[in-house]
């Protein structure tokens, strides 16, 4: 649900700050609306296309 870059195995994941913050906010809004995690994953995957 959150996109990140990882240079190799067992290395630190690096998240793009602005994109991640807005994605977390979107997830929080959907949870407040009563959406389940599977529903949120589906909604987010459809919005990426």
C-alpha positions as CSV (number, residue, x, y, z in Angstrom):
1,X,0.0,0.0,0.0
2,X,3.0,2.3,0.5
3,X,5.6,2.4,-2.2
4,X,9.2,2.3,-1.3
5,X,12.7,1.8,-2.8
6,X,15.1,-0.8,-1.4
7,X,18.6,-1.1,-2.9
8,X,19.0,-4.8,-2.0
9,X,18.0,-7.5,0.5
10,X,18.0,-6.6,4.2
11,X,18.6,-2.9,3.5
12,X,16.6,0.1,4.7
13,X,13.4,0.8,2.9
14,X,13.2,4.4,1.6
15,X,9.8,6.0,1.3
16,X,9.1,9.1,-0.8
17,X,8.0,11.5,2.0
18,X,5.2,13.5,0.3
19,X,3.6,10.6,-1.5
20,X,3.7,8.4,1.6
21,X,2.1,11.1,3.8
22,X,-0.7,11.7,1.3
23,X,-1.2,7.9,1.0
24,X,-1.4,7.5,4.8
25,X,-3.9,10.3,5.0
26,X,-6.1,8.6,2.3
27,X,-5.9,5.3,4.2
28,X,-6.9,7.0,7.5
29,X,-9.9,8.7,5.7
30,X,-11.0,5.4,4.3
31,X,-10.8,3.7,7.7
32,X,-12.9,6.5,9.3
33,X,-15.5,5.7,6.6
34,X,-15.6,2.1,7.9
35,X,-13.7,0.5,5.1
36,X,-11.8,-2.8,5.7
37,X,-8.2,-3.3,4.8
38,X,-9.0,-5.5,1.8
39,X,-11.4,-2.9,0.6
40,X,-8.8,-0.2,1.0
41,X,-6.2,-2.2,-0.9
42,X,-8.7,-2.7,-3.7
43,X,-9.6,1.1,-3.8
44,X,-5.9,2.1,-3.8
45,X,-5.0,-0.4,-6.5
46,X,-7.8,0.9,-8.7
47,X,-6.8,4.5,-8.2
48,X,-3.2,3.7,-9.3
49,X,-4.3,2.6,-12.8
